[in-house]
Every structure is written in structure tokens, then in C-alpha cells.
Amino acid sequence: MKSFFNAVALLLAIGSTAALAADAAEIDSHFKAADKNGDGKLTLDEAKAGMPRVAKVFDKIDTEKKGYITLDQLKAKAMH
């Protein structure tokens, strides 16, 4: 589990598309597990509880300030 969060943090920091492709299924799985109500959106509270490293950069992902992020947004941010 710790290695997953390290991978996400690294992806967010350096935007490695090759690493993202390798970890995409794991990211999908962890995002879905953290999305407690299953609406396809991760709130800051859900991120804090299930993806704490993502929570630390939540505002950088939620650029439109909607109060949630989607899996696509997380992946897009990781690739940049």
C-alpha cells in the first residue's frame, strides 16, 4: 500500500506516463475504494481517508474548485 501512494506521489510530482500506464489498474482500484459513495468523484474527505497523498495535492487537481476530483483528473494531473 505504501508503495502505491509513493507511486502516485511520484507520478504527480514528475508526470511519468510510462509509470502511470504501469500503475493505472492499481490507481483505478484505489480510487474506487476511496470513493465511498461510488459516485465517481473523490471529495477531499474521501481522499484524506483513502488516498492521503492525493489529498495533499487535492487543490492542484481540483483546478475548477468543484470540491471533488475524478479519476480522469487524477490521471491527467499525473501525466503533466
mmCIF file of the C-alpha atoms, coordinates in Angstrom:
data_MODEL
# 
_entry.id   MODEL 
# 
loop_
_atom_site.group_PDB 
_atom_site.id 
_atom_site.type_symbol 
_atom_site.label_atom_id 
_atom_site.label_alt_id 
_atom_site.label_comp_id 
_atom_site.label_asym_id 
_atom_site.label_entity_id 
_atom_site.label_seq_id 
_atom_site.pdbx_PDB_ins_code 
_atom_site.Cartn_x 
_atom_site.Cartn_y 
_atom_site.Cartn_z 
_atom_site.occupancy 
_atom_site.B_iso_or_equiv 
_atom_site.pdbx_formal_charge 
_atom_site.auth_seq_id 
_atom_site.auth_comp_id 
_atom_site.auth_asym_id 
_atom_site.auth_atom_id 
_atom_site.pdbx_PDB_model_num 
ATOM 1  C CA . MET A 1 1  ? 0.000   0.000  0.000   1.00 0.00 ? 1  MET A CA 1 
ATOM 2  C CA . LYS A 1 2  ? 2.786   2.432  0.880   1.00 0.00 ? 2  LYS A CA 1 
ATOM 3  C CA . SER A 1 3  ? 4.447   1.769  -2.477  1.00 0.00 ? 3  SER A CA 1 
ATOM 4  C CA . PHE A 1 4  ? 1.196   2.641  -4.262  1.00 0.00 ? 4  PHE A CA 1 
ATOM 5  C CA . PHE A 1 5  ? 0.978   6.014  -2.536  1.00 0.00 ? 5  PHE A CA 1 
ATOM 6  C CA . ASN A 1 6  ? 4.646   6.637  -3.245  1.00 0.00 ? 6  ASN A CA 1 
ATOM 7  C CA . ALA A 1 7  ? 3.978   5.858  -6.917  1.00 0.00 ? 7  ALA A CA 1 
ATOM 8  C CA . VAL A 1 8  ? 1.025   8.268  -7.026  1.00 0.00 ? 8  VAL A CA 1 
ATOM 9  C CA . ALA A 1 9  ? 3.054   10.993 -5.325  1.00 0.00 ? 9  ALA A CA 1 
ATOM 10 C CA . LEU A 1 10 ? 5.900   10.415 -7.746  1.00 0.00 ? 10 LEU A CA 1 
ATOM 11 C CA . LEU A 1 11 ? 3.541   10.468 -10.715 1.00 0.00 ? 11 LEU A CA 1 
ATOM 12 C CA . LEU A 1 12 ? 2.037   13.715 -9.527  1.00 0.00 ? 12 LEU A CA 1 
ATOM 13 C CA . ALA A 1 13 ? 5.471   15.184 -8.983  1.00 0.00 ? 13 ALA A CA 1 
ATOM 14 C CA . ILE A 1 14 ? 7.161   14.155 -12.240 1.00 0.00 ? 14 ILE A CA 1 
ATOM 15 C CA . GLY A 1 15 ? 4.312   13.127 -14.509 1.00 0.00 ? 15 GLY A CA 1 
ATOM 16 C CA . SER A 1 16 ? 5.791   9.875  -15.800 1.00 0.00 ? 16 SER A CA 1 
ATOM 17 C CA . THR A 1 17 ? 3.410   8.472  -18.423 1.00 0.00 ? 17 THR A CA 1 
ATOM 18 C CA . ALA A 1 18 ? 5.220   5.127  -18.519 1.00 0.00 ? 18 ALA A CA 1 
ATOM 19 C CA . ALA A 1 19 ? 4.840   4.713  -14.775 1.00 0.00 ? 19 ALA A CA 1 
ATOM 20 C CA . LEU A 1 20 ? 1.219   5.818  -14.998 1.00 0.00 ? 20 LEU A CA 1 
ATOM 21 C CA . ALA A 1 21 ? 0.451   3.145  -17.569 1.00 0.00 ? 21 ALA A CA 1 
ATOM 22 C CA . ALA A 1 22 ? 2.052   0.505  -15.369 1.00 0.00 ? 22 ALA A CA 1 
ATOM 23 C CA . ASP A 1 23 ? 0.112   1.579  -12.301 1.00 0.00 ? 23 ASP A CA 1 
ATOM 24 C CA . ALA A 1 24 ? -3.191  2.564  -13.966 1.00 0.00 ? 24 ALA A CA 1 
ATOM 25 C CA . ALA A 1 25 ? -5.109  -0.504 -12.787 1.00 0.00 ? 25 ALA A CA 1 
ATOM 26 C CA . GLU A 1 26 ? -3.859  -0.037 -9.236  1.00 0.00 ? 26 GLU A CA 1 
ATOM 27 C CA . ILE A 1 27 ? -4.754  3.664  -9.296  1.00 0.00 ? 27 ILE A CA 1 
ATOM 28 C CA . ASP A 1 28 ? -8.242  2.777  -10.585 1.00 0.00 ? 28 ASP A CA 1 
ATOM 29 C CA . SER A 1 29 ? -8.689  0.242  -7.801  1.00 0.00 ? 29 SER A CA 1 
ATOM 30 C CA . HIS A 1 30 ? -7.570  2.584  -5.025  1.00 0.00 ? 30 HIS A CA 1 
ATOM 31 C CA . PHE A 1 31 ? -9.651  5.471  -6.384  1.00 0.00 ? 31 PHE A CA 1 
ATOM 32 C CA . LYS A 1 32 ? -12.757 3.296  -6.465  1.00 0.00 ? 32 LYS A CA 1 
ATOM 33 C CA . ALA A 1 33 ? -12.093 2.044  -2.935  1.00 0.00 ? 33 ALA A CA 1 
ATOM 34 C CA . ALA A 1 34 ? -11.660 5.609  -1.666  1.00 0.00 ? 34 ALA A CA 1 
ATOM 35 C CA . ASP A 1 35 ? -14.851 6.760  -3.425  1.00 0.00 ? 35 ASP A CA 1 
ATOM 36 C CA . LYS A 1 36 ? -17.101 5.588  -0.602  1.00 0.00 ? 36 LYS A CA 1 
ATOM 37 C CA . ASN A 1 37 ? -20.416 6.606  -2.153  1.00 0.00 ? 37 ASN A CA 1 
ATOM 38 C CA . GLY A 1 38 ? -19.481 5.289  -5.606  1.00 0.00 ? 38 GLY A CA 1 
ATOM 39 C CA . ASP A 1 39 ? -20.364 8.477  -7.461  1.00 0.00 ? 39 ASP A CA 1 
ATOM 40 C CA . GLY A 1 40 ? -17.119 8.572  -9.445  1.00 0.00 ? 40 GLY A CA 1 
ATOM 41 C CA . LYS A 1 41 ? -15.992 11.674 -7.582  1.00 0.00 ? 41 LYS A CA 1 
ATOM 42 C CA . LEU A 1 42 ? -13.470 11.862 -4.789  1.00 0.00 ? 42 LEU A CA 1 
ATOM 43 C CA . THR A 1 43 ? -14.086 14.591 -2.221  1.00 0.00 ? 43 THR A CA 1 
ATOM 44 C CA . LEU A 1 44 ? -11.295 15.933 -0.072  1.00 0.00 ? 44 LEU A CA 1 
ATOM 45 C CA . ASP A 1 45 ? -12.648 13.969 2.906   1.00 0.00 ? 45 ASP A CA 1 
ATOM 46 C CA . GLU A 1 46 ? -12.708 10.755 0.852   1.00 0.00 ? 46 GLU A CA 1 
ATOM 47 C CA . ALA A 1 47 ? -9.179  11.471 -0.357  1.00 0.00 ? 47 ALA A CA 1 
ATOM 48 C CA . LYS A 1 48 ? -7.961  12.115 3.185   1.00 0.00 ? 48 LYS A CA 1 
ATOM 49 C CA . ALA A 1 49 ? -9.421  8.796  4.326   1.00 0.00 ? 49 ALA A CA 1 
ATOM 50 C CA . GLY A 1 50 ? -8.482  6.640  1.351   1.00 0.00 ? 50 GLY A CA 1 
ATOM 51 C CA . MET A 1 51 ? -5.732  8.400  -0.611  1.00 0.00 ? 51 MET A CA 1 
ATOM 52 C CA . PRO A 1 52 ? -3.921  10.716 1.812   1.00 0.00 ? 52 PRO A CA 1 
ATOM 53 C CA . ARG A 1 53 ? -1.089  11.608 -0.563  1.00 0.00 ? 53 ARG A CA 1 
ATOM 54 C CA . VAL A 1 54 ? -3.612  12.607 -3.195  1.00 0.00 ? 54 VAL A CA 1 
ATOM 55 C CA . ALA A 1 55 ? -5.348  14.683 -0.516  1.00 0.00 ? 55 ALA A CA 1 
ATOM 56 C CA . LYS A 1 56 ? -2.136  16.659 -0.043  1.00 0.00 ? 56 LYS A CA 1 
ATOM 57 C CA . VAL A 1 57 ? -2.271  17.822 -3.674  1.00 0.00 ? 57 VAL A CA 1 
ATOM 58 C CA . PHE A 1 58 ? -6.060  17.862 -3.962  1.00 0.00 ? 58 PHE A CA 1 
ATOM 59 C CA . ASP A 1 59 ? -6.229  21.595 -4.734  1.00 0.00 ? 59 ASP A CA 1 
ATOM 60 C CA . LYS A 1 60 ? -3.761  21.169 -7.602  1.00 0.00 ? 60 LYS A CA 1 
ATOM 61 C CA . ILE A 1 61 ? -6.023  18.540 -9.146  1.00 0.00 ? 61 ILE A CA 1 
ATOM 62 C CA . ASP A 1 62 ? -9.325  20.280 -8.411  1.00 0.00 ? 62 ASP A CA 1 
ATOM 63 C CA . THR A 1 63 ? -8.418  23.277 -10.556 1.00 0.00 ? 63 THR A CA 1 
ATOM 64 C CA . GLU A 1 64 ? -12.059 24.224 -11.102 1.00 0.00 ? 64 GLU A CA 1 
ATOM 65 C CA . LYS A 1 65 ? -12.670 24.216 -7.318  1.00 0.00 ? 65 LYS A CA 1 
ATOM 66 C CA . LYS A 1 66 ? -15.694 21.921 -7.556  1.00 0.00 ? 66 LYS A CA 1 
ATOM 67 C CA . GLY A 1 67 ? -14.880 20.200 -4.274  1.00 0.00 ? 67 GLY A CA 1 
ATOM 68 C CA . TYR A 1 68 ? -14.153 16.849 -5.877  1.00 0.00 ? 68 TYR A CA 1 
ATOM 69 C CA . ILE A 1 69 ? -11.829 15.205 -8.358  1.00 0.00 ? 69 ILE A CA 1 
ATOM 70 C CA . THR A 1 70 ? -12.440 12.435 -10.846 1.00 0.00 ? 70 THR A CA 1 
ATOM 71 C CA . LEU A 1 71 ? -10.226 9.533  -11.775 1.00 0.00 ? 71 LEU A CA 1 
ATOM 72 C CA . ASP A 1 72 ? -9.628  11.149 -15.170 1.00 0.00 ? 72 ASP A CA 1 
ATOM 73 C CA . GLN A 1 73 ? -8.485  14.362 -13.473 1.00 0.00 ? 73 GLN A CA 1 
ATOM 74 C CA . LEU A 1 74 ? -6.118  12.424 -11.236 1.00 0.00 ? 74 LEU A CA 1 
ATOM 75 C CA . LYS A 1 75 ? -4.612  10.621 -14.204 1.00 0.00 ? 75 LYS A CA 1 
ATOM 76 C CA . ALA A 1 76 ? -4.402  13.804 -16.277 1.00 0.00 ? 76 ALA A CA 1 
ATOM 77 C CA . LYS A 1 77 ? -2.575  15.626 -13.491 1.00 0.00 ? 77 LYS A CA 1 
ATOM 78 C CA . ALA A 1 78 ? -0.206  12.710 -13.028 1.00 0.00 ? 78 ALA A CA 1 
ATOM 79 C CA . MET A 1 79 ? 0.698   12.854 -16.718 1.00 0.00 ? 79 MET A CA 1 
ATOM 80 C CA . HIS A 1 80 ? 1.644   16.559 -16.637 1.00 0.00 ? 80 HIS A CA 1 
# 
